[in-house]
Amino acid sequence: MAGAPVDAELTWRRSAQSRRSTRTNSHQKSSPILPATRRARKGKWFAAAKEARLYELALDLAGRSPCDPRTLARAARDFAERQPAFAVEAGLLSLHWVVAGYGYEVTGREILDVVGYTMRAAEMGGVAAETRERIKELVTRDASDGIVCRVLAREYVGFASR
């Protein structure tokens, strides 16, 4: 029984911290993502928000800090039918981070896959023309050794090339 007072004190402290946190953050919408974002690395925020079905927050987080392009590509693939607007933005963010130089050994096949997933979602959402223009804009500012530009210029007629 020697440990009982210590356990009771820890329980009381945690309870008090929880109440204080609830009071100070009562203006914020309750969300399962908030505790996860405090503990996780920034790159994991997108996945946590996506799993919580907070799609706008997920896209906002992925746009603010580097996110693995492969994670974003999978989201574009998996959500093309269920959430086409989310899938389009996830695909475009995937290309954005590759163009910005993130992603480990990204291949031409992966770039083509991302564009395919993104365009499929765009067609389902009725925004194919706008999405194609946004991809062209990304290609023109490609700083990732030009891989995105080279792959898309070769495969798609009308895309800018260097």
Phi, psi and omega in degrees: 000357183297330183275352184300315179297323179295314179299318179296321180293318178297318179298317179296317180298314179298319179297317180295319178297319180297315179296317180297317179297319180295318180294315184288335181250020184295339178284343180273147176293133179297132184211137177290347183283330186301312177296323181294323182288335179288328184266333188272160172290156183304322181296341181271349184299319181303310183297320180296316179294320179297316179297329178277003181063030175259073191295318179296318178296318179301314180293321178299314180296318180292333178280337183277322183225153183306137180229146181300122180303330180291323177297316179293323178296318178298321178296319178298318179293312187286335185251008183304322182270319184283319183222072187300323180296318177296316181297319178299311182294322177297318178296317179294322177294325176301311178296321179303313183288331174293314179300324180283356176100011179263161182103137184263117177048056178289133182261164176298323179298320179294322178295316178297321178298314180300315179297319178298314179298317183295315181291325176298315178295321180296319178295320179292329180268358179074026182233034184297316182296315180296321181293318178301318178296320179294324176294318177301319178298319178296319181298321183291340178248029181291119177245011185269054186062016177072012184297318180297314180298312181299315183294313184285327178295325181285325187266332186240123177293136177096350177279144181295148175226160181268000000 
